[in-house]
Amino acid sequence: MDYLIDNVIEKDLKHILDLNQKLLPAVSNLNFKDLITLKKRSSYFKVLRIKKIIKGFLIALPPNTSYESINYIWFNERFKSFIYVDRICIDLDMQKKGYGYLFYKDLLKFFFIDFKRITCEVNIIPKNLDSEIFHKRFGFKEIGRQLTDNGEKLVSLKECIIKK
């Protein structure tokens, strides 16, 4: 299937927000204002286009960015060098077809020299088994856990060490 991993443009933002909200609770809630903030602060914000239709996106941030995510802060307090995947979203009809893997490979292409660690979190409560399996296959290992959303969520904090 023809696909393109492409930079986000302004007119993509509504589609990105709609896709994010469609995938709740596997990802965190997002509003338009926060999405604009993420766009400004991210080092990597790309979409997956299939037949010109947005079917996924990945947002990643470097260390020492002004970002209030409790999970980002956890990594920022522990590591000097990392790229934090705030969210990776693939539309339900495109999941388990290798597009998440392609996003991570593209991310590595941009940050291989700068960072040796990719970080992220995966929900344990509510359980996100598909994300757990995907990240394990890519080489992520759990390095911590924490409660978020006033104790309603438990996340597994993960890292993948990038090797040459």
C-alpha angles and dihedrals in degrees: 000000000000112000139166129203100209142173116266117254126196096260090056094065098084091051091047092051092047091051092048092052092046089058097053129160092024086068131027123271115267135191129199095257092053091046090055089049091050090050091054095046102038125099092202125032114156138154133218111231121194113183086347092300119120108244100162148358141199127206121192133176134199125230123282096030121144098251126139100208108130089217094050090048090052091058094040091056092053107036135046095195124043144109112231119213103213092184142343115196128184120181113252094248091055100044121117092025099103100263095120089053090051090052092053092047089052090048090052091051089060100041107029093108097041103044135028096192134060114198133192143143131240124201116250092173110058087029117239100187095167091056091045091054093044094051093045090054090051090054103261118152129195114252100168148346134224142175117245138175094046091310095308094111133047116198134194109224109216142187135192115200110219113226128195 
